Amino acid sequence: MSQDYGCISCHGLVRKQVGPGFAQIAARYRNDPSAPAQLATRIRNGSVGSWGRVIMPRQFKVTDSDAKALAEWVLSQPSPP
């Protein structure tokens, strides 16, 4: 699904490209019970300042249900080596 929306053009699976790697995001939020909803909101609405000065643009084409699924998938990634 991350390929469907172009997520991997900015996010690496493990390490930072433009934005943080999915494994880095998972490691940061792994023990936060509010993380799935928080990340889904950031996917849809964008954000800035969570990872420095990098801007996560709003992803208006991502549906609410897909944003939730993407957030769960990101959080399921193993920690970076």
C-alpha positions as MATLAB code, in Angstrom:
seq = 'MSQDYGCISCHGLVRKQVGPGFAQIAARYRNDPSAPAQLATRIRNGSVGSWGRVIMPRQFKVTDSDAKALAEWVLSQPSPP';
ca = [
       0.000    0.000    0.000;
       2.865    2.406    0.707;
       3.850    1.959   -2.942;
       0.338    2.882   -4.094;
       0.624    6.323   -2.540;
       4.297    6.990   -3.224;
       5.360    6.888    0.422;
       8.654    5.252   -0.481;
       9.657    8.222   -2.589;
      10.365   10.079    0.690;
      10.614    7.317    3.314;
      13.082    4.452    3.308;
      12.144    1.138    4.833;
      14.876    1.415    7.450;
      16.759    4.716    7.182;
      15.928    8.327    6.487;
      15.680    9.563    2.923;
      13.776   12.848    2.887;
      11.665   11.806    5.859;
      12.436    9.170    8.485;
      12.542    5.499    7.612;
       9.513    3.410    8.498;
      11.585    1.384   10.972;
      12.705    4.621   12.662;
       9.096    5.768   13.001;
       8.084    2.398   14.430;
      10.938    2.476   16.941;
       9.971    5.958   18.153;
       6.277    5.237   18.600;
       6.243    1.499   19.332;
       5.079    1.830   22.965;
       2.688    4.734   22.445;
      -0.930    3.527   22.446;
      -2.073    6.730   20.732;
       0.436    6.302   17.891;
      -1.804    4.576   15.308;
      -4.404    7.352   15.378;
      -1.753   10.069   15.629;
       0.191    8.737   12.639;
      -2.960    8.243   10.570;
      -3.833   11.891   11.189;
      -0.325   13.002   10.203;
      -0.505   10.944    7.029;
      -3.769   12.584    5.977;
      -3.168   16.139    7.251;
       0.607   16.425    7.036;
       2.902   17.686    9.785;
       6.086   19.583   10.465;
       8.519   19.508   13.357;
       8.116   15.900   14.439;
      11.410   14.939   12.755;
      13.226   18.232   12.606;
      12.432   20.737    9.902;
      11.223   18.183    7.377;
       7.666   18.794    6.189;
       5.320   15.858    5.749;
       2.920   17.142    3.080;
      -0.790   16.545    3.352;
      -1.843   13.342    1.595;
      -5.405   14.189    0.615;
      -5.730   11.185   -1.718;
      -5.229    8.738    1.159;
      -8.557    7.643    2.602;
      -9.108    7.529    6.368;
      -9.172    3.734    6.328;
      -5.995    3.542    4.242;
      -4.271    6.056    6.543;
      -5.107    3.839    9.522;
      -3.851    0.749    7.681;
      -0.638    2.548    6.656;
      -0.060    3.707   10.243;
      -0.491    0.140   11.536;
       1.868   -1.165    8.855;
       4.521    1.441    9.663;
       4.281    0.631   13.378;
       4.709   -3.081   12.638;
       8.171   -2.580   11.128;
      11.128   -3.991   13.079;
      13.522   -1.592   14.784;
      16.460   -0.460   12.671;
      19.671   -2.459   13.120;
];
